[in-house]
Amino acid sequence: MSDISLSPAAAAQSLVSVRNLSKLYGGEKRFLGGNAPILKAVNDVSFDIAPGETLGLVGESGSGKSTTGRILLQLEAPSGGDILFKGQNITGLSKSLLKPYRRDMQIIFQDPYASLNPRMTVGEFVAEPLDVHGLSGNRSERQDRVAGLFKKVSLDPSFMKRYPHEFSGGQRQRVNIARAIALDPAFIVADEPITALDVSIQAQIVNLFQDLRDELGLTYLFIAHDLSMIRYLCHRVAVMLRGRIVEIGPCEAIFANPQHPYTQALLSAIPVPDPDIERSRKPITFDVGTNLPSETAQLQPLGGGHFVLRS
């Protein structure tokens, strides 16, 4: 498969490079005989993410977005392919060899409450990665560092002694973000971090992601369903369908000139804030059953870093 990069220069200096990544489930022998069917959750996926870039990953539920993000951080083992981080192949590393990379690669999950330990204060929760990596210092230094992290995510440091059930959904996600940046990482996978939040809070969290990216020089893989948020936050967007990337390119190119029928259908489903236009609009339908990409299809360049999957 062709290398999918922001540019040739960016490819040479990419922070994260994914090559021919795949993840298969099933195939094990069943108790009553035969083998379970094989599901290709991720199928021959390749892309690069440049330092300081935000790549948006979109697609319907079950398209393989979250699985891709978890494999990048080695929370799940890939069935094939390679993951390079800062030029080093981290695929299949043992826990001990992977630990130094854990400081530089973090994840923020979708459910802000399930991500927290209800038996720990939020201050202890944010400080835990500092303790694991031996960076907490003495008690006073540890407390000051955690307080500084709370301020970065716009939480009052006096909240450090509270428990997760005492916070709103938006505040809990801010706690999770504080923990994710505690080790000064270079790369964060944000796995649908605003989906479980009220609409009124979602924009605040997205703005926080943007502010932290600019302040700390973070690089994101931002997984989401909300295409309007993707357009606002991301530099590039990759569209996934049944485990494959069907289109990838700069956000403005994808939104202005989508080439794959699935991308066109997704964009046509975005509501327009004008009742007259919305009533007359006809969303594009896409029949997944009859339009699945063939196994021989490859991402073809359209120019300007824009690629589309074609046979």
Salt bridges, closest charged atoms under 4 A:
ASP3 OD1 - ARG19 NE 3.08
ASP48 OD1 - ARG19 NH2 2.89
GLU53 OE2 - ARG236 NE 2.42
GLU76 OE2 - ARG70 NE 3.19
ASP104 OD2 - LYS86 NZ 2.51
GLU128 OE1 - ARG179 NH1 2.89
ASP131 OD2 - ARG142 NH2 2.86
ASP184 OD2 - ARG145 NH2 3.70
GLU192 OE1 - HIS225 ND1 2.91
ASP214 OD1 - ARG213 NE 3.77
GLU215 OE2 - LYS152 NZ 2.74
GLU247 OE2 - HIS306 NE2 2.59
GLU252 OE1 - ARG231 NH2 3.22
ASP276 OD1 - ARG279 NH2 2.67
GLU278 OE2 - ARG281 NH2 3.23
GLU295 OE1 - LYS40 NZ 3.70
